[in-house]
């Protein structure tokens, strides 16, 4: 799949929307220095080409009682494609797992898990994570303070 060519206006659109995805096209146009019509056309193209994959609300985890974060290192007994596929499918079904990354290194996966507190994390670990396919070991790192969290906002 070929990558779409982005110019400085496209990058400006992406930077602005990464900060405020709800701004109007008129406001966006004013911020990037184009008129509304070409800005709207560029925005539609970025969406159509899959550069912009969606819009979402950023939610304060303290307000909904899921501020406890743990990172979990996972080692698997089998890393062939079928085993990885089974693990990936099972992880997607656990709502407390916010992120899951296949890692090159001394372990196979790194999970970011959100829960209410350490007791609820322990239940998620025991009842869900430990039962994932092909796991041989887990190692948990509890977050003491989130210094910087930006979600999926790439630097460009």
Secondary structure, 3 states (H helix, E strand, C coil): CCCCCCCHHHHHHHHHHHHCCCCCHHHHHHHHCCCHHHHHHHHHHHHHCCCCCCCCCCCCCCCCCCCEEEEEEEEECCCCHHHHHHHHHHHCCCCCEEEEEECCCCCCEEEEEEECCHHHHHHHHHHCHHHCCCEEEEEEEECCCCCCCCCCCCCC
